[in-house]
Amino acid sequence: MKIDKVAGGHVPQSSLKQTARPVLETPVRKPAQEPQLNANVTALEQAQQQLKTLPDVDMAKVESIKNALQRGELDLNMAALAQAVMKYHTGHE
């Protein structure tokens, strides 16, 4: 078979009848399911309500300790306090 150069750039349309191929459908992905917690929601809600009623800091206790320190009734060992803070914050309790 010989292929000739087409003059003028126009190629006549073929008279061949081709059957159209079916369009392939893209598979639909189901969204990932959110992880479900098996926690007792009622117990958690009750605990949160109880925590909301508590003060963040017991200011009466803070004042009593502060006054005891001022009166010299409590000895404050700064080295022991620093060591305890470091142990707590580094997880070496």
DAURUR-V631467 format. One record per backbone hydrogen bond with DSSP energy under -1.0 kcal/mol. NH is the residue of the N-H (numbers start at 0). CO is the residue of the C=O. If there is no record, write none. Layout:
NH,CO / NH,CO
This chain:
40,38 / 43,39 / 44,40 / 45,41 / 46,42 / 47,43 / 48,44 / 49,45 / 50,46 / 51,47 / 58,56 / 61,57 / 62,58 / 63,59 / 64,60 / 65,61 / 66,62 / 67,63 / 68,64 / 69,65 / 70,66 / 72,67 / 80,76 / 81,77 / 82,78 / 83,79 / 84,80 / 85,81 / 86,82 / 87,83 / 88,84 / 89,85 / 91,86
